[in-house]
Amino acid sequence: MQHAMTIDVEDYFQVSALEASVNRNAWDSMESRVERNTRQILKLFADHNIQATFFVLGWVAERYPALVREIVAQKHELASHGYSHRLVYNQTPAEFREETLRGKALLEDIAGIKVRGYRAASYSVTAQSSWALDILIDAGFEYDSSIFPVRHDRYGMPGTPPMPYILKRPGGGSIVEFPLSAANLLGYRLPAAGGGYFRLYPYWLTRLLLQTIEHWQKQPFIFYLHPWEIDPGQPKIPAGRLSTFRHYNNLAQCEARLTRLLNDFSFTTVDNVLRQLGFWGAQTVPEALIA
């Protein structure tokens, strides 16, 4: 079974956990490491003959268009991570629409291809911001990967399906949703999709959770990582204890763990996984109404 490998392309100073410590107006003056780190991941994927989906932040694409073209030239899937990495529920619908269209147009102009997929900053499509799904549908996105079907202080929509499905809206629109992966273990839905969880859990636990999804739930999982997560040498930004832990925990071990993961499972793009599941064909696929 093939699973979806995804990379959220943003720089270390743009993450939500450090938002209170970094003024957005200072982003252009900070040392950027996103090109270096993303190219390191591209090389790792090339060495393992893996195609992945790169959700690229519009702010990054605007400043490093050659990186966007390099991703596409290496046969990876290009998708949108919005423009400014603002949490969806901290925006008005008008603000979200403007920045979503801006990010999508930037990527399409740079790469010369249609962008079909979207992922919100910090998975911030929640019950209070589900209106964003209507905007994604209107913008022409064919799939979304923003809903985390777990409980968390920053994100999450517990009770929503843990596997890919056609997400239907009360107004009649629909979009394919590939939620962030969570494994059912001892009656509890445990986040297993990557990122901070990948750095927090011992590797054997990550592998166990992903094997649970693959072998027991019989579903492909989706895995995510950020380029800054394989960069233990990044500048350290002072922040609160929880934010510091979330951002800097086990950075030095992350690339080695990623290499093990690439050897333990088979990966491809989001588009390819959805195609194999029949979402772009005539097969019957699950549906869910998200209000």
Secondary structure as UniProt FT lines:
FT   STRAND          2..9
FT   HELIX           12..14
FT   HELIX           16..18
FT   TURN            19..21
FT   HELIX           24..29
FT   HELIX           34..47
FT   TURN            48..49
FT   STRAND          53..56
FT   HELIX           58..63
FT   HELIX           65..73
FT   TURN            74..75
FT   STRAND          77..80
FT   HELIX           88..90
FT   HELIX           93..111
FT   STRAND          117..118
FT   HELIX           121..123
FT   HELIX           127..129
FT   TURN            130..131
FT   HELIX           132..138
FT   TURN            139..140
FT   STRAND          143..144
FT   TURN            158..159
FT   STRAND          165..168
FT   TURN            170..171
FT   STRAND          174..177
FT   STRAND          182..185
FT   TURN            186..187
FT   STRAND          188..191
FT   HELIX           195..200
FT   HELIX           203..211
FT   HELIX           212..216
FT   STRAND          222..225
FT   HELIX           227..230
FT   TURN            232..233
FT   HELIX           241..248
FT   TURN            249..250
FT   HELIX           251..264
FT   STRAND          266..268
FT   HELIX           270..277
FT   TURN            278..280
FT   STRAND          287..289
//
